[in-house]
Every structure is written in C-alpha cells, then in structure tokens.
Amino acid sequence: MSNQLPAPDLPATEHSARLVALIQQEIAAAGGWLSFSEYMRLALYAPGLGYYQAGAAKFGEQGDFVTAPEISALFSACLAGQVAEVLVQTGCRTVLELGAGSGLMAADMLLELQRLQELPQRYLILEPSPDLRERQHHLLLQRVPDLLDRVVWLDSLPEKGFSGVIVANEVLDALPVSRFELGSSGAVELGISQEGAGLSVASRPVKGALKEFTGRLASMVDLPVGYRSEVCFAASGLIHSLGGFLDKGAVFLIDYGLPQAEFYSAERSDGTLRCHYRHHVHNDPLLYPGIQDITAWVDFTRVGEAALQAGLNVAAYTTQAHFLLHSGITAQLELRQTDSAVNNAQMSAQVQKLTLPGEMGEVFKVMLLTTDDVLPSTGFQGRDLRVNL
C-alpha cells in the first residue's frame, strides 16, 4: 500500500475532471446520491472517459499494473495446454476470451495451441472497449499475423448453443461492486454524493438484494460495528449468462480472491477494494476517477453458487501455484531454456512470481466450471480446495 502516489500530468488531470463532471451529472439526475456500483461502472466503463474505455496504457511496465500474461508467456502456455485438453475431450473448436487486456495472452495462447496442433477454428474475444480492441488487434497482427484470421471480436456474449472453452483472467475483479458498512442500528449502503467541486462518500439504508445479503451475513458472522466490505452482484449475473449460452464445454476463471468465510472476516475490516495507479496500490476510489483502476477481490463461494444455479458444475478450484505446477510450468521453463544465463534466470524469476505463496501463487485462484460430462483437465489434479467454498 503506497501513500506516495505520482502526480498525474495535465492531460490526465483534465481527463479525470471531465469524468468527475459526468459523474456529478449522474448524481444530480439520481437525486443527489449514486450507488458505489454505479460510480465504479462509470469510473471504469463510461464511454470515452472510463478507465478501460480511454486511451492510456493500462497493462505492463508502462501502465498501472502487471497481470500474469505480462509477467511471463509461461502462464499463457500452461493455460493453453489445459484449454487444449478440454477441446480434445469435447471435440469443440472454439475459444472465447472475456476481456483480453493487452491481447498478449491471446497471442501466447494461440502460439502454444499451434505448437500442440490444437488450434481452434475460432478465437473469440469479448472486448467492449474500442481502445483495448484496437491495441489487441495491433499486438496480434505483430505477434501472430498468420493466425489473425481465426480471431473475431464480439460486442456481446454469444447466443444459446455455444460449444467451446471460455477463459477469463482477471475479469471478475473489475466488475462493479456494492459497498456497505455495518452500523449499530443495521447496515447502510455506501454510495457517492457531490461535495463542492468534488465527490464524497455518503450512505443510505440498505435496500433490496443488498439488504438481504447483509442481513444474512450478519446472522452468520460476528462482525464489528464499522465493518466495511463489498459484494459483487454483477459477478453472479455474468456467471448466470455464461450458463445460459454454454451448451458444452468449460469456463476457466483466474483471479485473486477467497472463499466467502475468509472474504468476510473481522480482520478484513475495510473490505478488499483496491486502486492501482502507476504500479502503486491504494484504497481511495475517488482519488483519480478515469485514470486509475478500481478492483475488488472475488468471493469464489458466491461465484460457485451462481454457477450451480446456472446449471454448471464447479468441477475444480485450486490456487494458481498448484494449477501452474500441474499444468507443466517447469516443463515449459525447460522447453524455453537458452544459452543465456541471464535469460534463464529471468524466466526462473517469472515462475517464482507466478507460483510463490508470497507473490501470486496463493492469492490467485483458478476455478473450473463445466457442463455435464466434461472432466477437469490435468492442471487440477493437485490441491482441491472446493471443500473451502
């Protein structure tokens, strides 16, 4: 957690100010109060102004954070191997990636699937951001020009009757969340109001689904007055949508998160909401709207429950470390060894970043959802954590 954030330049400051003005208009139109989930949606996805809709670099060293595919191509190669197993098992020939980021994972997965002689007929990318879609196309054109004809960008989820493999790496954490606080007289919903020329946090009594959720939570867990956290109703909605169109195949979900019993613990008294700005992490979502990422950890129990309700099977759930190790990351490392000691040391360091408990190995989880008669791939033969859900 950093308290020394770099100052944005003038264009970034002006961009953020335009988004704040839009949010203030939305607050006024809503009667002076906006739910946090709606604020987060605007901050990340408002057309032309939201963080994922605007033109600044987001991923990698020049952006605000680094995801596993940017750390090492070994990650994407391991995931591609597991995708290939499901494609062979089901006879399906389509892969759908949700939110392809920079496009690097798509490129590296296609290269590995080509090496395994299991190239899909179509590699679909659901990407709502025009800016990211353009960056993805440019990167794929550079990295895999001979495979670009297999890539199709989608504006929305497919219709019913889809057969194939769906992959979502760090997608669920970027979905808008509802925030709440437990008070002495009950729970309140945390939202956003206008304060002078800026924005501030404001609360109102919980209603609807959030009231039901916080009531159930309070009956199950002894949490202190002043406890703050969040719940992602949008994640449940996305999983229901996947179950609605997936006729045959599997869904790989990779994200940082916890089972519900660990997610809502007294020691996590301010929730899991975090902001990423130029490789600094902080917890003020109102600081730089539109030029910083806002994320929240994933409640994998809730995801699993939504999957079952949608008719999918929770076939496997484990840590990223166990998934990668059983997916053959050490074999992938050996395959890429060169005569350069420096290069080999860099790749070894990348593997450690992806798998060590103090890095990404334990914090990130991998969940596999399947339709009936689809078995887990070999990457899930290790530690089965479904009992913790």
Secondary structure per residue as TSV (DSSP state, phi and psi in degrees):
chain	resnum	aa	ss	phi	psi
A	1	M	-	360.0	121.0
A	2	S	-	-106.3	136.6
A	3	N	S	-104.8	4.6
A	4	Q	-	-122.0	78.7
A	5	L	-	-83.1	140.9
A	6	P	-	-67.8	144.9
A	7	A	-	-77.6	137.2
A	8	P	-	-69.3	153.0
A	9	D	-	-77.1	177.1
A	10	L	H	-61.7	-46.5
A	11	P	H	-60.2	-39.6
A	12	A	H	-66.8	-40.8
A	13	T	H	-61.7	-42.6
A	14	E	H	-67.0	-38.4
A	15	H	H	-61.5	-46.5
A	16	S	H	-62.1	-38.6
A	17	A	H	-64.2	-36.7
A	18	R	H	-65.1	-39.8
A	19	L	H	-68.0	-40.0
A	20	V	H	-59.6	-40.6
A	21	A	H	-62.3	-40.8
A	22	L	H	-64.4	-43.7
A	23	I	H	-63.3	-39.3
A	24	Q	H	-62.8	-37.0
A	25	Q	H	-63.2	-41.4
A	26	E	H	-66.5	-37.7
A	27	I	H	-62.7	-45.7
A	28	A	H	-62.3	-41.9
A	29	A	H	-66.7	-27.1
A	30	A	T	-89.4	2.5
A	31	G	T	95.1	16.7
A	32	G	S	102.2	0.1
A	33	W	-	-147.0	134.6
A	34	L	E	-124.7	133.3
A	35	S	E	-61.8	152.5
A	36	F	H	-64.1	-35.7
A	37	S	H	-61.6	-39.3
A	38	E	H	-70.8	-38.6
A	39	Y	H	-60.0	-46.1
A	40	M	H	-64.3	-37.9
A	41	R	H	-61.2	-45.1
A	42	L	H	-67.0	-42.7
A	43	A	H	-62.4	-31.9
A	44	L	H	-98.7	-33.8
A	45	Y	H	-128.2	6.0
A	46	A	S	-57.7	129.6
A	47	P	T	-53.6	125.0
A	48	G	T	77.9	-14.1
A	49	L	T	-126.6	-31.1
A	50	G	S	-62.4	157.0
A	51	Y	T	-53.3	-45.1
A	52	Y	T	-85.5	-4.6
A	53	Q	T	-101.4	-18.9
A	54	A	S	-89.7	179.4
A	55	G	S	-94.0	-1.5
A	56	A	S	-71.5	152.8
A	57	A	-	-66.0	139.6
A	58	K	-	-120.4	-35.5
A	59	F	B	-108.0	151.6
A	60	G	S	84.5	-170.8
A	61	E	T	-64.0	-30.2
A	62	Q	T	-86.9	-3.6
A	63	G	S	-104.6	-143.4
A	64	D	S	-107.5	-18.5
A	65	F	B	-158.9	166.2
A	66	V	-	-122.4	126.1
A	67	T	-	-96.3	169.2
A	68	A	H	-55.3	-43.4
A	69	P	H	-61.5	-29.7
A	70	E	H	-76.6	-26.9
A	71	I	H	-69.2	-44.8
A	72	S	-	-159.6	139.7
A	73	A	H	-67.5	-16.2
A	74	L	H	-62.7	-34.7
A	75	F	H	-60.0	-52.1
A	76	S	H	-65.5	-34.7
A	77	A	H	-64.7	-41.4
A	78	C	H	-64.9	-44.4
A	79	L	H	-63.9	-39.7
A	80	A	H	-61.9	-38.0
A	81	G	H	-61.9	-39.2
A	82	Q	H	-71.4	-38.1
A	83	V	H	-61.9	-41.6
A	84	A	H	-60.7	-39.7
A	85	E	H	-60.3	-41.8
A	86	V	H	-70.4	-39.0
A	87	L	H	-59.6	-43.9
A	88	V	H	-65.7	-44.7
A	89	Q	H	-62.1	-39.9
A	90	T	H	-94.7	-18.4
A	91	G	-	77.8	9.4
A	92	C	-	-80.8	154.4
A	93	R	-	-131.2	29.9
A	94	T	E	-132.6	136.2
A	95	V	E	-119.1	136.6
A	96	L	E	-122.1	119.6
A	97	E	E	-103.3	128.2
A	98	L	E	-92.1	122.8
A	99	G	S	60.0	82.1
A	100	A	-	-83.8	6.8
A	101	G	T	58.2	-127.2
A	102	S	T	-76.5	-15.2
A	103	G	S	94.9	-5.5
A	104	L	H	-66.3	-40.1
A	105	M	H	-64.4	-40.2
A	106	A	H	-60.4	-44.6
A	107	A	H	-63.3	-47.3
A	108	D	H	-69.0	-35.0
A	109	M	H	-67.0	-42.7
A	110	L	H	-61.6	-41.0
A	111	L	H	-62.5	-41.7
A	112	E	H	-71.4	-40.3
A	113	L	H	-63.2	-34.5
A	114	Q	H	-66.1	-42.3
A	115	R	H	-63.2	-36.0
A	116	L	T	-81.8	-2.7
A	117	Q	T	60.4	38.5
A	118	E	-	-130.4	40.4
A	119	L	-	-63.6	132.3
A	120	P	-	-71.5	154.4
A	121	Q	S	-67.6	-35.0
A	122	R	E	-134.9	136.9
A	123	Y	E	-116.3	103.0
A	124	L	E	-90.5	141.9
A	125	I	E	-126.7	118.4
A	126	L	E	-90.6	108.6
A	127	E	-	-138.0	105.9
A	128	P	-	-75.9	-16.0
A	129	S	-	-88.3	117.6
A	130	P	H	-59.5	-37.3
A	131	D	H	-64.5	-48.3
A	132	L	H	-66.9	-37.1
A	133	R	H	-60.4	-42.0
A	134	E	H	-65.1	-41.6
A	135	R	H	-65.5	-40.1
A	136	Q	H	-63.0	-45.2
A	137	H	H	-60.7	-43.1
A	138	H	H	-62.8	-44.8
A	139	L	H	-66.5	-42.7
A	140	L	H	-65.4	-36.1
A	141	L	H	-63.1	-35.4
A	142	Q	H	-76.1	-43.4
A	143	R	H	-85.8	-40.7
A	144	V	-	-136.0	59.5
A	145	P	G	-59.4	-32.6
A	146	D	G	-75.8	-10.9
A	147	L	G	-110.0	-1.5
A	148	L	G	-63.6	-26.6
A	149	D	G	-68.7	-13.6
A	150	R	G	-86.2	-13.7
A	151	V	E	-91.1	130.2
A	152	V	E	-131.0	128.4
A	153	W	E	-91.0	136.9
A	154	L	E	-110.8	148.2
A	155	D	S	-92.5	-20.2
A	156	S	S	-150.7	169.3
A	157	L	-	-63.8	152.0
A	158	P	-	-63.5	165.1
A	159	E	-	-78.1	177.3
A	160	K	S	-60.6	153.2
A	161	G	-	96.7	15.1
A	162	F	E	-78.4	134.5
A	163	S	E	-126.9	128.2
A	164	G	E	156.3	-161.4
A	165	V	E	-116.9	133.2
A	166	I	E	-111.3	133.2
A	167	V	E	-124.1	138.3
A	168	A	E	-140.8	102.4
A	169	N	E	-103.0	118.6
A	170	E	S	52.3	52.1
A	171	V	-	-106.2	-46.7
A	172	L	G	-61.5	-33.7
A	173	D	G	-69.2	-16.1
A	174	A	G	-99.9	6.9
A	175	L	S	-82.0	144.6
A	176	P	-	-60.0	141.4
A	177	V	-	-119.2	155.1
A	178	S	E	-95.7	134.3
A	179	R	E	-107.4	148.6
A	180	F	E	-145.9	162.6
A	181	E	E	-135.4	137.8
A	182	L	E	-91.6	118.8
A	183	G	E	-106.9	176.1
A	184	S	T	-66.8	-24.9
A	185	S	T	-110.5	16.6
A	186	G	E	127.0	-179.7
A	187	A	E	-86.7	149.7
A	188	V	E	-126.3	151.5
A	189	E	E	-91.7	133.5
A	190	L	E	-91.9	127.1
A	191	G	E	-134.3	-161.2
A	192	I	E	-127.5	136.3
A	193	S	E	-129.8	171.0
A	194	Q	E	-88.6	138.1
A	195	E	E	-133.6	104.6
A	196	G	T	63.5	-128.1
A	197	A	T	-89.4	-1.1
A	198	G	E	-118.6	-153.8
A	199	L	E	-127.8	154.9
A	200	S	E	-147.5	162.4
A	201	V	E	-82.3	134.4
A	202	A	E	-139.7	154.5
A	203	S	E	-122.7	161.3
A	204	R	E	-149.9	161.8
A	205	P	E	-59.1	144.0
A	206	V	-	-67.4	148.8
A	207	K	-	-137.4	163.2
A	208	G	H	54.8	-132.9
A	209	A	H	-62.1	-35.6
A	210	L	H	-69.2	-36.2
A	211	K	H	-64.2	-42.8
A	212	E	H	-63.7	-43.2
A	213	F	H	-65.7	-48.9
A	214	T	H	-66.0	-33.1
A	215	G	H	-64.6	-42.5
A	216	R	H	-67.1	-39.2
A	217	L	H	-63.8	-44.2
A	218	A	H	-64.2	-29.2
A	219	S	H	-78.9	-18.7
A	220	M	H	-101.1	-29.9
A	221	V	S	-129.3	136.6
A	222	D	-	-86.6	101.4
A	223	L	-	-115.5	146.5
A	224	P	-	-75.3	157.2
A	225	V	T	-62.1	135.2
A	226	G	T	94.9	-3.5
A	227	Y	-	-64.7	129.8
A	228	R	E	-119.2	143.4
A	229	S	E	-162.2	-164.5
A	230	E	E	-146.7	162.9
A	231	V	E	-140.3	139.9
A	232	C	-	-106.8	95.2
A	233	F	H	-70.5	-27.7
A	234	A	H	-65.6	-32.8
A	235	A	H	-63.4	-42.9
A	236	S	H	-61.6	-40.8
A	237	G	H	-62.7	-41.1
A	238	L	H	-64.4	-43.7
A	239	I	H	-63.6	-40.4
A	240	H	H	-60.8	-38.6
A	241	S	H	-65.2	-41.6
A	242	L	H	-61.5	-45.0
A	243	G	H	-64.5	-25.2
A	244	G	H	-73.9	-28.6
A	245	F	H	-113.0	-12.7
A	246	L	E	-83.7	108.2
A	247	D	E	-85.6	-36.5
A	248	K	E	-153.6	127.6
A	249	G	E	142.6	-152.0
A	250	A	E	-150.9	159.0
A	251	V	E	-125.4	122.6
A	252	F	E	-99.4	118.6
A	253	L	E	-112.5	120.3
A	254	I	E	-122.8	122.9
A	255	D	E	-167.4	165.2
A	256	Y	E	-85.9	135.5
A	257	G	E	177.4	-174.9
A	258	L	E	-146.9	160.8
A	259	P	-	-67.1	158.3
A	260	Q	H	-59.2	-38.1
A	261	A	H	-62.7	-31.5
A	262	E	H	-87.9	-32.1
A	263	F	H	-61.7	-48.3
A	264	Y	T	-101.6	73.1
A	265	S	-	-113.7	153.8
A	266	A	T	-60.5	-31.8
A	267	E	T	-71.1	-20.7
A	268	R	-	-96.6	64.9
A	269	S	T	-76.7	-11.4
A	270	D	B	-119.3	18.5
A	271	G	-	77.1	-162.5
A	272	T	S	-121.5	5.6
A	273	L	-	-63.7	129.6
A	274	R	E	-140.0	151.6
A	275	C	E	-118.5	144.8
A	276	H	E	-123.2	123.7
A	277	Y	E	-142.3	113.3
A	278	R	T	50.1	48.3
A	279	H	T	65.3	21.3
A	280	H	E	-111.3	146.0
A	281	V	E	-116.6	133.4
A	282	H	E	-149.4	179.1
A	283	N	S	-123.9	30.9
A	284	D	-	-112.4	96.2
A	285	P	T	-70.6	-10.7
A	286	L	T	-94.4	-1.9
A	287	L	S	-69.2	-55.5
A	288	Y	S	-130.2	67.4
A	289	P	T	-57.3	132.0
A	290	G	T	90.1	-18.6
A	291	I	T	-123.3	10.1
A	292	Q	S	-134.2	151.3
A	293	D	E	-82.4	147.4
A	294	I	E	-125.3	125.9
A	295	T	E	-136.8	165.1
A	296	A	-	-144.4	146.5
A	297	W	-	-62.9	159.6
A	298	V	E	-96.6	131.7
A	299	D	E	-86.5	97.8
A	300	F	H	-72.5	-21.5
A	301	T	H	-63.7	-45.7
A	302	R	H	-63.1	-39.3
A	303	V	H	-62.8	-45.3
A	304	G	H	-62.7	-41.0
A	305	E	H	-62.6	-41.9
A	306	A	H	-63.8	-37.7
A	307	A	H	-62.9	-45.3
A	308	L	H	-62.8	-41.1
A	309	Q	H	-64.9	-27.8
A	310	A	T	-87.6	3.1
A	311	G	T	85.9	13.9
A	312	L	-	-100.2	159.0
A	313	N	E	-98.9	136.3
A	314	V	E	-85.1	89.9
A	315	A	E	-79.0	-26.8
A	316	A	E	-165.0	153.8
A	317	Y	E	-157.9	121.4
A	318	T	E	-153.0	179.6
A	319	T	E	-80.9	158.1
A	320	Q	H	-60.8	-37.0
A	321	A	H	-60.0	-50.9
A	322	H	H	-65.9	-37.5
A	323	F	H	-61.5	-48.3
A	324	L	H	-68.5	-39.7
A	325	L	H	-64.4	-41.3
A	326	H	H	-81.5	-10.1
A	327	S	T	-89.8	-0.2
A	328	G	T	89.8	35.8
A	329	I	H	-67.2	-30.9
A	330	T	H	-68.7	-38.3
A	331	A	H	-65.6	-39.0
A	332	Q	H	-63.5	-38.1
A	333	L	H	-63.3	-45.7
A	334	E	H	-63.0	-36.5
A	335	L	H	-63.4	-28.7
A	336	R	T	-101.7	5.8
A	337	Q	-	-60.8	139.8
A	338	T	-	-125.9	-174.8
A	339	D	S	-80.5	-4.9
A	340	S	-	-90.6	115.1
A	341	A	H	-64.8	-35.2
A	342	V	H	-65.6	-45.3
A	343	N	H	-62.9	-42.8
A	344	N	H	-64.5	-39.1
A	345	A	H	-65.8	-38.3
A	346	Q	H	-63.5	-43.4
A	347	M	H	-66.9	-37.7
A	348	S	H	-63.6	-39.1
A	349	A	H	-65.9	-35.6
A	350	Q	H	-64.2	-42.6
A	351	V	H	-61.7	-41.3
A	352	Q	H	-63.4	-41.2
A	353	K	H	-60.1	-38.7
A	354	L	H	-77.9	-24.6
A	355	T	H	-120.1	-21.1
A	356	L	-	-70.3	145.0
A	357	P	T	-58.0	-36.8
A	358	G	T	-78.5	-5.9
A	359	E	T	-108.9	-115.5
A	360	M	T	-100.8	-8.5
A	361	G	T	-61.0	-40.8
A	362	E	T	-100.6	-32.1
A	363	V	T	-66.8	-40.1
A	364	F	E	-85.3	138.9
A	365	K	E	-120.5	159.6
A	366	V	E	-127.4	123.2
A	367	M	E	-116.6	137.1
A	368	L	E	-114.6	121.0
A	369	L	E	-107.8	137.6
A	370	T	E	-136.5	159.4
A	371	T	-	-82.9	172.4
A	372	D	T	-60.5	146.3
A	373	D	T	71.4	12.2
A	374	V	-	-106.2	122.9
A	375	L	-	-92.1	152.7
A	376	P	-	-62.0	146.6
A	377	S	-	-76.2	172.5
A	378	T	G	-66.8	-19.0
A	379	G	G	-65.3	-13.7
A	380	F	G	-106.6	17.4
A	381	Q	S	-79.5	-7.6
A	382	G	S	-88.0	-122.5
A	383	R	-	-75.1	116.4
A	384	D	-	-96.7	113.6
A	385	L	-	-103.5	13.4
A	386	R	G	-61.7	-27.5
A	387	V	G	-62.2	-24.2
A	388	N	G	-79.9	-14.1
A	389	L	-	-71.9	360.0
